[in-house]
Amino acid sequence: MANQKPRPAGLVAIDREMARQHGDALASFAEAAAMAARIAASLDKTGRLLLLGMGGSHAVNRAVEPLYRALGIDAIAIPLSEQLGEPLTIGGRTVLMTSQSGESAEVVRWFTETGGHAETFGLTLEAGSFLARAAPSLVGVGGTELAFAATRSLTVTLALHLAILAALGEHPSGALVALQAPEIVDIGAALNALGEVDTVVTSGRRLQGVAEALALGLTELSRRPCFSLEGGQLRHGPMEMLGPKIGVVLFRGKDPTADLVTAMAVSAVETGAPVVIFDSSGEAPVAGATTLTFGAATGMAAIFAMLPTAQRLMIAFADARVDNAGTPVRSTKITRSE
């Protein structure tokens, strides 16, 4: 029997983070009630939300953006770097600044230049960070994530948002069940489907933020130019790139956009591209696509159900292509320069 290659140190570090992410997320939700209520009161007052962050933090913001909108809040998520260059006005808005380390260069510059305002709050994993000192903050349990690609930090930060949404009146039970009893879905068929592709494009509709988080992780770990396009944006021209060497990963939930994701899957299969669907819609599988089936769910419950499996897929995809996956060669965990 051939010897299996040793598990790269970077992936071992990610494994450790993932092993504790559900417990840390549940604890974070439980401990967040008081500050979450304060943020919810701000949102009740302003009715407008600006979500700022970089990298994985921005992907989280994109994932929760439609959830706040569904509650009647005028929410928009933009990269913090864009806000620094072409700022939206912050007056009359609640601002949620997200940085798992609380030390990113853009976070420091934004507070240095603006000082924030009375309705500015932070979300971070580090209680002693610059962000936690600069603004009243929700702080996730477990401290700073040490591994390179974001896994635990995504799940914990989403749990902090779940606490805010619960304070706004959203019932958290489905999401909490997804954290307490994670679904174990085999990724073997999906990994095989993507076995010969050169790159992957991820896409969703209401679950587009999760698609963006997966694309970021795939790129960081595999060093391939994987990227994400919202479903409508993928339809408007970029379909031209699809074919057998371009993998497509779609996210379909039990929501009014499910039919649009289904239509995209059918079209992508017709191009010859390998198609993988993370599916919590409860709808029938799409012929020709590889489907990872989860219990029917929407919103945060669907996100928490799918995210750990998406993380396992991105890790396995990278491990098959890179000898030292998980060890950055051009980046650092905390980006301290712009």
Buried (B, 14 or more C-beta within 10 A) or exposed (E): EEEEEEEBEBBEBBBBBBEBBBBBBBBBBEBBEEBBBBBBBBBEEBEBBBBBBBBBBBBBBBBBBBBBBBBEBBBBBBBBBBBBEEEBEBEEBBBBBBBBBBBBBBBBBBBEEBEBEEBBBBBBBBEEBBBBEBBBBBBBBBEBBEBBBBBBBBBBBBBBBBBBBBBBEBEBEBBBBBBEEBBEBEBEEBBEBBEEBEBBBBBBBBBBBBBBBBBBBBBBBBBBEBBBBBBEEBBEEBBEBBEEEBBBBBBBBBBEBBEBBBEBBBBBBEBEBBBBBBBBBBBEBBEBBBBBBBBBBBBBBBBBBBBBBBBBBBBBBBBEEBEEBBBBEEEEBBBEEE
